[in-house]
């Protein structure tokens, strides 16, 4: 970015991967809320091991 003439502080470049990750997780959880349920299908069911 500095080669293109933009003066971006190093702190913003260091913070960028974390901010992008949080934004992606927020977007994915917001779109998932309108689609299929977010809980596992077997939630609340008892597990019985077969012998």
N, C-alpha and C positions, 0 to 999 in steps of 0.2 A: 504494500500500500504506500509505503514511503517513496518508492520509485515512481509512482504515479503522481506524486506531488501532494498527497494527503498527509497531514500531520495528526496522526492518531496516537494518543498517549499509550504507552506500553501497558498500563494498568487495564485499559479497556480491551486490548488484545489478549491479555492474560485471562480476563474475566469472560470472554466471548464463549468458549466451549461450555461453561457452566450455564450461562444465560440461555444459550441455544437448547441445551438439554432440558432445562426447566420448561421452556416454551413448547418444545415438542411434546413433553409429557402432559402439559396442560391441554394442548390441542387434541391429543389422542384421547385423553379422558373425557373431554367435552364432546367429541364426536361419538365416542363409545357409549355415552349415556343415552343417546337418542336411538341407538341400535339395539343389539342383543344385550341381555342382562350381563352385568360385570361379574356376578358371583359364579363360582364353579357350579356345575350341574348337580354334583353329588353333595352339595353343602347341606348338612343336617341329616344325612342318611347314615345309618349305622353300617360299619364295615364288618362283614362276616367272612373270614378266610375259609376257602374251600379246602377240604382235606384230601 
